[in-house]
Amino acid sequence: MNKELRETFLNELADHFQDIYVCTRIWSAWSYSTMELEDFYLLCDDEDFIQSVFNILKENKINQDVVISHIENFEAVYNFDIEENFQSNLFHEDWLNYVDIEEFCKFLNTYKLKSNFENF
């Protein structure tokens, strides 16, 4: 296993999920004014999520459709300035629209062509 290549891949993979947040509470907490900024974390920092995408990529030999299907089912929201406008309604549940799928697929194909993915 090429540890350095794997780490580089995981870091680049995580970069595709910038500004995507996961809420750790139920969404109805907004109506009670108890939601706080600390109730959110960046999806790109979620090592379990990134590892799950990596595992699916590896098991399916970088099958883009399988990967996109997996991430579509992940509950997250898009917000590009959560720290400045936390109280605003800038949370977009259709967060996948804010992931550049074309660039994501190019990234996957680059690794598919560049290396023997099974050796990660």
SVG drawing of the C-alpha trace seen along z (x, -y; Angstrom):
<svg xmlns="http://www.w3.org/2000/svg" viewBox="-40 -38 44 42">
<polyline fill="none" stroke="black" stroke-width="0.4" points="0.0,0.0 1.4,-3.4 0.6,-5.4 1.8,-8.7 -0.3,-8.4 -3.3,-7.3 -3.0,-10.4 -2.6,-12.7 -5.7,-11.2 -7.8,-11.4 -6.8,-15.1 -7.7,-15.9 -10.9,-14.0 -11.8,-16.0 -11.2,-19.3 -14.2,-18.5 -16.5,-18.9 -15.6,-22.4 -18.4,-24.6 -20.6,-21.5 -21.8,-21.2 -23.3,-18.4 -25.7,-19.4 -25.4,-17.3 -28.9,-18.1 -32.3,-17.7 -33.3,-20.5 -36.3,-21.5 -34.0,-23.0 -34.0,-26.1 -37.6,-26.7 -36.6,-26.8 -33.6,-29.1 -31.3,-26.6 -29.1,-25.9 -25.6,-27.2 -22.6,-27.3 -21.0,-24.5 -23.8,-22.2 -22.3,-22.0 -19.0,-20.6 -17.5,-20.6 -18.0,-17.5 -14.5,-17.7 -13.2,-17.3 -15.3,-14.2 -12.7,-11.4 -15.3,-8.7 -17.2,-10.2 -14.0,-10.6 -13.0,-7.1 -16.4,-5.7 -16.1,-7.4 -12.6,-6.0 -13.8,-2.5 -16.6,-2.7 -14.2,-4.0 -11.8,-1.2 -14.4,1.6 -16.0,0.4 -12.8,-0.5 -13.7,-4.2 -17.2,-3.8 -18.5,-7.4 -22.2,-6.4 -21.8,-4.3 -19.8,-7.1 -22.3,-9.8 -25.2,-7.6 -23.4,-7.2 -22.8,-10.8 -26.3,-11.8 -27.7,-10.0 -25.6,-11.9 -27.5,-14.5 -25.7,-17.8 -26.2,-21.4 -24.2,-23.9 -23.3,-27.3 -20.4,-29.3 -20.3,-31.8 -21.7,-30.1 -19.5,-31.9 -20.6,-35.3 -24.2,-34.7 -25.1,-31.8 -28.6,-33.2 -29.5,-33.7 -31.3,-31.2 -28.3,-30.4 -28.4,-26.7 -29.1,-24.8 -30.2,-21.2 -29.5,-20.5 -25.8,-20.6 -24.8,-18.2 -25.6,-21.0 -22.7,-22.9 -20.2,-20.1 -18.6,-20.4 -19.4,-16.9 -17.7,-17.3 -14.4,-18.3 -15.0,-15.5 -15.3,-12.9 -12.2,-14.3 -10.3,-14.0 -11.5,-10.3 -10.5,-9.5 -7.1,-11.1 -6.4,-8.7 -7.9,-5.8 -5.5,-6.4 -2.5,-7.5 -2.2,-4.6 -3.2,-1.1 -6.0,-2.1 -6.0,1.3 -2.5,0.6 -3.8,-2.3"/>
</svg>
